[in-house]
Amino acid sequence: MSDEIKSPAGTSVRELADVPALDVTRHGEATREFEAFLRSKIVGQEPAIEAVTELYQMFLVGMAPPDRPVGNLLFLGPTGSGKTYVVEVVAEALFGNSHAFIKVDCAEFQEHHEISKLIGSPPGYIGHMHTPPLLTQEALSRWHTDKLKLTLLLFDEVEKASEALWQLLLGILDKASLTLGDNSHVDLSQCLIFMTSNLGATEMSGLAEGGLGFAAQKPQVDASLDEKISRTATEAARRKFSPEFMNRLDKVVVFKTLRPEQLEQILELELTKVQQRITRAVGQSHFTFRCAPDVKSWLLKEGTDPKYGARHLKRVIERNLVYALANLVATGQVASGDCIEIRMKPGGGLAFSKAPALVNAESAAE
């Protein structure tokens, strides 16, 4: 008599051991391309990328939860840490347009009556037919394509919402349903919902000593600091938001502290965007520019700010590079094929000059 152990299905343990394990971490080709695009544009926020990628994979294979939105994500972190930027990159990855999403600025809905801007006024009320609702079925399907019927919906600074908006939001997150002022119904089951909040930003900035988000970092930033910041942000959210709201979320993502090398990557991405704007300019000279290392260091020093994060970096680049390059184009000082070198002046400030012809030729060959 054999003493081989059998499973309930009649398969031996030995036979089960011979069956190769399935890899549940692999993504489909479309999802891998989507994830790769996000990683090429987003620096240092792996949890946000992973959360969005997982929900997108479920949607593509038709396994999104029924009668609920595709996903409900809450992004925590201070202003300038990249929360809204992630939504823009997702829109660009899916639709080729970083503005292909609906944004609800909750700061505009702090009073009860302002909810009419979102759902329209009921019949008989002042403003009915003159206040078109923002969240109509037509608006939700605006960016749909034949291959992808998915809507990105962003509630920005959600902690500022009025009680009326909170009640609507709870229904949306739970049932993916919304009733407009004219009593028509809107289906949000094909929506990926993002919510951002700056709750706990002051405490988080204190922990990082001004080093949160895109702000300047200190060398001692480590995993323990990230854990403290994550815990602080999550506790602030739980104090502000009700348990029924938190229970409707698929994922709470706290944006991490960025290291100096990550800030350098962000600067390179911003400079690449400026070059792309030059290339896309219609009827203008298509030239290239490059910044010396000391210029990049200066831009990081001037552009990183604990309070405003990446937004300040963008303003510094606009004010010191883009405006100057635009003047060079407007006055005919650059021609197609030119390469503009940007260096620091000995006494401070930026110096712009044309690279020698030989250098131009080498750049073109590269």
C-alpha positions as CSV (number, residue, x, y, z in Angstrom):
1,M,0.0,0.0,0.0
2,S,1.4,3.4,-1.0
3,D,1.9,5.9,1.7
4,E,2.0,8.8,-0.8
5,I,0.0,11.8,0.5
6,K,-2.9,12.8,-1.8
7,S,-4.5,16.3,-2.1
8,P,-8.3,16.6,-1.9
9,A,-8.3,16.7,-5.7
10,G,-6.4,13.4,-5.9
11,T,-3.1,14.9,-6.9
12,S,0.0,13.8,-5.0
13,V,2.2,16.2,-3.2
14,R,5.1,15.1,-5.4
15,E,3.1,15.9,-8.5
16,L,2.2,19.3,-7.1
17,A,5.9,20.0,-6.4
18,D,6.7,19.4,-10.1
19,V,4.2,22.0,-11.3
20,P,5.9,25.3,-12.1
21,A,4.8,28.2,-10.0
22,L,2.9,31.0,-11.7
23,D,4.4,34.5,-11.7
24,V,1.6,36.8,-10.3
25,T,3.9,39.9,-10.5
26,R,4.1,40.0,-14.3
27,H,2.1,42.6,-16.2
28,G,0.7,42.5,-19.7
29,E,2.5,44.2,-22.5
30,A,0.2,47.3,-22.5
31,T,0.6,47.7,-18.8
32,R,4.4,47.3,-19.0
33,E,4.5,50.1,-21.6
34,F,2.3,52.3,-19.4
35,E,4.5,51.7,-16.3
36,A,7.7,52.4,-18.3
37,F,6.3,55.7,-19.4
38,L,5.4,56.7,-15.8
39,R,8.9,55.7,-14.6
40,S,10.5,57.8,-17.3
41,K,8.6,60.9,-16.1
42,I,8.1,60.5,-12.4
43,V,11.1,60.5,-10.0
44,G,11.2,58.9,-6.6
45,Q,7.5,58.1,-6.2
46,E,7.5,54.3,-6.7
47,P,4.4,53.7,-4.5
48,A,2.3,56.0,-6.6
49,I,3.5,54.4,-9.8
50,E,2.7,50.9,-8.5
51,A,-0.7,51.8,-7.2
52,V,-1.8,53.3,-10.5
53,T,-0.3,50.4,-12.5
54,E,-2.1,47.8,-10.5
55,L,-5.5,49.5,-11.0
56,Y,-4.8,50.0,-14.7
57,Q,-4.0,46.3,-15.1
58,M,-7.2,45.2,-13.4
59,F,-9.2,47.6,-15.7
60,L,-7.6,46.3,-18.9
61,V,-8.5,42.7,-18.2
62,G,-12.0,43.6,-17.1
63,M,-11.6,42.7,-13.4
64,A,-12.2,46.1,-12.0
65,P,-14.7,46.0,-9.1
66,P,-18.4,46.1,-10.3
67,D,-20.5,49.1,-9.4
68,R,-17.6,51.0,-8.1
69,P,-15.0,53.3,-9.7
70,V,-12.0,51.6,-11.2
71,G,-9.9,52.9,-8.3
72,N,-10.0,55.4,-5.5
73,L,-6.5,56.8,-4.6
74,L,-5.6,59.4,-2.0
75,F,-2.3,61.2,-2.5
76,L,-0.8,62.9,0.6
77,G,2.1,65.3,0.8
78,P,2.9,69.0,0.7
79,T,2.4,71.3,-2.2
80,G,5.0,70.8,-5.0
81,S,5.7,67.2,-4.2
82,G,4.2,66.0,-7.5
83,K,0.7,64.7,-6.6
84,T,-1.1,66.5,-9.4
85,Y,1.9,65.9,-11.7
86,V,1.4,62.2,-11.4
87,V,-2.2,62.5,-12.7
88,E,-0.9,64.6,-15.6
89,V,1.7,62.0,-16.5
90,V,-1.0,59.2,-16.3
91,A,-3.2,61.3,-18.7
92,E,-0.2,61.8,-21.1
93,A,0.6,58.1,-21.0
94,L,-3.0,57.0,-21.8
95,F,-4.3,59.8,-24.1
96,G,-1.2,61.7,-25.2
97,N,-2.4,64.8,-23.5
98,S,-1.4,65.8,-20.0
99,H,-4.7,67.8,-19.6
100,A,-6.9,64.8,-20.5
101,F,-8.6,64.6,-17.1
102,I,-11.3,66.3,-15.1
103,K,-10.1,68.4,-12.2
104,V,-12.4,69.4,-9.4
105,D,-10.7,72.1,-7.3
106,C,-12.2,71.5,-3.9
107,A,-11.1,74.9,-2.7
108,E,-13.9,76.3,-4.9
109,F,-16.5,74.2,-3.1
110,Q,-16.1,75.3,0.5
111,E,-19.7,76.6,0.7
112,H,-22.8,74.5,0.5
113,H,-24.4,76.3,-2.4
114,E,-21.3,76.0,-4.6
115,I,-22.1,72.3,-5.1
116,S,-24.4,73.5,-8.0
117,K,-21.3,74.2,-10.0
118,L,-20.6,70.5,-9.9
119,I,-24.0,68.9,-10.3
120,G,-26.1,71.9,-11.6
121,S,-29.0,73.6,-10.0
122,P,-32.4,71.8,-9.5
123,P,-35.4,72.9,-11.6
124,G,-37.0,76.0,-10.1
125,Y,-33.8,77.3,-8.5
126,I,-32.1,80.5,-9.6
127,G,-29.4,79.6,-12.1
128,H,-31.1,76.4,-13.4
129,M,-30.1,75.9,-17.1
130,H,-27.5,78.7,-16.6
131,T,-25.1,76.6,-14.5
132,P,-24.0,73.6,-16.6
133,P,-22.8,70.8,-14.3
134,L,-19.2,69.8,-14.4
135,L,-19.7,66.1,-13.9
136,T,-22.0,65.1,-16.8
137,Q,-21.8,61.8,-18.6
138,E,-20.6,63.7,-21.7
139,A,-17.8,65.3,-19.8
140,L,-16.7,62.0,-18.3
141,S,-16.5,60.4,-21.8
142,R,-14.8,63.3,-23.5
143,W,-11.4,61.7,-23.6
144,H,-12.6,58.1,-24.3
145,T,-11.2,56.4,-27.4
146,D,-12.4,53.3,-29.2
147,K,-9.7,51.2,-27.4
148,L,-9.8,52.9,-24.0
149,K,-12.9,54.0,-22.2
150,L,-11.4,55.3,-19.0
151,T,-11.9,58.7,-17.3
152,L,-9.4,60.3,-14.9
153,L,-11.1,62.4,-12.2
154,L,-9.1,64.5,-9.8
155,F,-10.4,66.0,-6.6
156,D,-7.6,68.5,-5.7
157,E,-7.1,69.5,-2.0
158,V,-10.0,67.3,-1.0
159,E,-9.8,68.3,2.6
160,K,-11.2,71.8,1.7
161,A,-14.5,70.3,0.4
162,S,-17.8,71.4,1.9
163,E,-20.1,69.0,3.7
164,A,-22.3,68.9,0.6
165,L,-19.4,67.8,-1.6
166,W,-18.4,65.3,1.0
167,Q,-21.7,63.6,0.8
168,L,-21.6,63.4,-3.0
169,L,-18.0,62.1,-2.8
170,L,-18.9,59.3,-0.5
171,G,-21.6,58.1,-2.9
172,I,-19.2,58.3,-5.8
173,L,-16.4,56.4,-4.1
174,D,-18.8,53.7,-2.9
175,K,-21.4,53.2,-5.7
176,A,-19.8,55.1,-8.7
177,S,-23.1,56.9,-9.0
178,L,-24.1,60.6,-9.0
179,T,-27.5,62.3,-9.3
180,L,-27.4,65.7,-11.0
181,G,-29.6,68.7,-10.2
182,D,-32.1,67.8,-13.0
183,N,-32.4,64.3,-11.5
184,S,-30.4,62.5,-14.2
185,H,-27.9,59.9,-13.2
186,V,-24.2,59.7,-14.0
187,D,-22.2,56.5,-14.1
188,L,-18.7,56.8,-12.8
189,S,-17.8,53.1,-12.9
190,Q,-15.2,53.8,-15.6
191,C,-13.4,56.5,-13.6
192,L,-10.1,56.3,-11.9
193,I,-10.4,58.7,-9.1
194,F,-7.5,60.6,-7.6
195,M,-7.7,62.8,-4.5
196,T,-4.9,65.0,-3.2
197,S,-4.4,66.5,0.2
198,N,-1.8,68.7,1.9
199,L,-2.9,67.5,5.4
200,G,0.1,67.1,7.8
201,A,2.4,69.1,5.4
202,T,3.6,71.4,8.2
203,E,4.5,68.4,10.5
204,M,6.1,66.5,7.6
205,S,8.2,69.5,6.6
206,G,9.4,69.8,10.2
207,L,10.5,66.2,10.3
208,A,12.4,66.5,7.1
209,E,13.8,70.0,8.1
210,G,12.7,71.5,4.9
211,G,13.5,68.4,2.8
212,L,10.1,67.1,1.7
213,G,8.9,66.7,-1.8
214,F,11.0,68.6,-4.4
215,A,12.6,70.7,-1.7
216,A,16.3,70.7,-0.8
217,Q,17.6,67.6,0.9
218,K,20.1,66.8,3.6
219,P,22.4,63.8,3.3
220,Q,20.9,62.0,6.3
221,V,17.6,61.4,4.6
222,D,16.9,57.7,5.0
223,A,14.2,55.1,5.1
224,S,13.4,55.8,8.8
225,L,12.6,59.4,7.9
226,D,10.3,58.2,5.1
227,E,8.5,56.0,7.6
228,K,8.0,58.8,10.0
229,I,6.7,61.1,7.3
230,S,4.3,58.4,6.0
231,R,3.0,57.8,9.5
232,T,2.5,61.5,10.2
233,A,0.6,62.0,6.9
234,T,-1.6,59.0,7.4
235,E,-2.4,60.0,11.0
236,A,-3.3,63.5,9.9
237,A,-5.6,62.0,7.2
238,R,-7.3,59.7,9.7
239,R,-7.9,62.7,12.1
240,K,-9.5,64.7,9.3
241,F,-11.4,62.1,7.3
242,S,-14.2,59.9,8.6
243,P,-13.7,56.1,8.8
244,E,-16.4,55.6,6.0
245,F,-14.3,57.8,3.7
246,M,-11.0,56.0,4.5
247,N,-12.7,52.6,4.0
248,R,-13.7,53.5,0.5
249,L,-10.0,54.1,-0.6
250,D,-8.1,51.5,-2.5
251,K,-4.8,53.0,-1.6
252,V,-3.3,55.9,0.4
253,V,0.0,57.0,-1.1
254,V,2.3,59.3,0.9
255,F,4.8,61.0,-1.4
256,K,8.4,60.3,-0.4
257,T,11.3,62.5,0.5
258,L,13.5,63.0,-2.6
259,R,17.2,62.6,-2.5
260,P,19.7,65.1,-4.1
261,E,20.3,62.8,-7.0
262,Q,16.5,62.6,-7.6
263,L,16.3,66.3,-7.6
264,E,19.0,66.4,-10.3
265,Q,16.9,64.0,-12.4
266,I,13.9,66.3,-12.0
267,L,15.9,69.2,-13.2
268,E,17.0,67.3,-16.2
269,L,13.4,66.4,-17.0
270,E,12.4,70.1,-16.8
271,L,15.3,71.2,-19.0
272,T,14.2,68.5,-21.5
273,K,10.7,70.0,-21.6
274,V,12.2,73.4,-22.4
275,Q,14.1,71.8,-25.3
276,Q,10.9,70.1,-26.5
277,R,9.1,73.5,-26.5
278,I,11.8,74.9,-28.7
279,T,11.6,72.0,-31.1
280,R,7.8,72.3,-31.3
281,A,7.8,76.1,-31.9
282,V,6.2,76.8,-35.3
283,G,8.1,79.1,-37.7
284,Q,11.0,79.6,-35.3
285,S,14.7,78.6,-35.4
286,H,15.1,75.1,-34.0
287,F,18.2,75.2,-31.9
288,T,19.6,73.4,-28.9
289,F,20.9,74.6,-25.6
290,R,22.9,73.0,-22.8
291,C,23.7,74.1,-19.3
292,A,27.1,73.9,-17.7
293,P,27.2,71.9,-14.4
294,D,27.6,75.1,-12.3
295,V,24.4,76.4,-14.0
296,K,22.5,73.3,-13.0
297,S,23.7,73.5,-9.5
298,W,22.7,77.2,-9.3
299,L,19.2,76.3,-10.7
300,L,18.7,73.7,-8.0
301,K,19.9,76.0,-5.3
302,E,17.6,78.8,-6.5
303,G,14.7,76.6,-7.5
304,T,14.3,74.2,-4.5
305,D,12.0,75.6,-1.8
306,P,10.5,73.8,1.2
307,K,7.2,75.6,0.8
308,Y,6.5,75.5,-2.9
309,G,8.7,72.6,-4.1
310,A,8.9,71.9,-7.8
311,R,6.7,74.8,-8.7
312,H,9.5,77.2,-7.7
313,L,12.0,75.2,-9.8
314,K,9.9,75.6,-12.8
315,R,9.5,79.4,-12.2
316,V,13.3,79.8,-11.9
317,I,13.8,78.0,-15.2
318,E,11.2,80.1,-16.9
319,R,12.5,83.4,-15.6
320,N,16.2,82.7,-16.1
321,L,16.3,80.4,-19.2
322,V,13.1,80.5,-21.2
323,Y,12.7,84.3,-21.2
324,A,16.3,84.8,-22.2
325,L,16.1,82.1,-25.0
326,A,12.8,83.7,-26.3
327,N,14.6,87.1,-26.6
328,L,17.4,85.5,-28.5
329,V,14.9,84.0,-31.0
330,A,12.9,87.3,-31.3
331,T,16.0,89.3,-32.1
332,G,17.4,86.8,-34.6
333,Q,20.5,86.1,-32.6
334,V,20.1,82.3,-33.0
335,A,19.6,80.3,-36.2
336,S,18.5,76.8,-36.9
337,G,21.1,74.3,-36.0
338,D,22.8,76.6,-33.4
339,C,23.8,75.3,-30.0
340,I,23.5,77.8,-27.1
341,E,25.9,77.3,-24.2
342,I,24.8,78.6,-20.8
343,R,27.4,79.3,-18.2
344,M,27.7,81.2,-14.9
345,K,29.3,84.7,-15.1
346,P,32.2,85.2,-12.7
347,G,30.2,87.9,-10.8
348,G,26.9,85.9,-10.8
349,G,24.2,85.6,-13.4
350,L,24.0,83.6,-16.6
351,A,26.0,84.0,-19.8
352,F,24.6,82.8,-23.1
353,S,26.9,82.1,-26.1
354,K,27.0,80.1,-29.3
355,A,29.0,76.9,-29.2
356,P,31.8,76.8,-31.8
357,A,30.9,75.2,-35.2
358,L,33.0,72.1,-34.4
359,V,31.1,71.5,-31.2
360,N,27.8,72.0,-33.1
361,A,28.9,69.3,-35.6
362,E,29.8,66.9,-32.9
363,S,26.4,67.5,-31.2
364,A,24.6,66.8,-34.4
365,A,26.5,63.6,-34.9
366,E,25.5,62.4,-31.4
